[in-house]
């Protein structure tokens, strides 16, 4: 039986399909703005702006640029970690990690309509989510070993993802080491969405790679 311990909002957003997590340091062929536009063209359904090394002003300026690209697309912009930036630019939500603001307080600040995603790196992280935490999805990180993020716990693997799927009805966003060779098995294991970084940011033709991922969900 799946756990009902984590609260849900009355109306949940659609968390599914390809999900771009940005990293300007991995943009080899295009600007970040171009990668976002091309990824949207290919079928990406969510964008998370992640700027670990930017100052607040630069982060806000870039977020406004990305939000302008997404105007009228219906694709939500989520801000990684920085709730203040999300509020400043009117982003649709935030993605927070285990060391960031607890989801209960993030919800109080962001409001009921915001999308809030929470990274979990182990089953222990899942078991310790407060039952009153109204989150919209779980970021399962990392599914496979990855060099994009180095401060993570051992990979979940496909079997770990299956175990988590059996425990919750919340949408699962899988991230970490996902590419052409393993994307389908991650979906088959229960992922509702595939979050990728270098797979799109470092691509010469991100629109083609985004379409490849989008077609797996058809």
Order of alpha helices (4+ residues) and beta strands (2+ residues): beta-alpha-beta-alpha-beta-alpha-beta-alpha-beta-alpha-beta-alpha-beta-alpha-beta-alpha-alpha
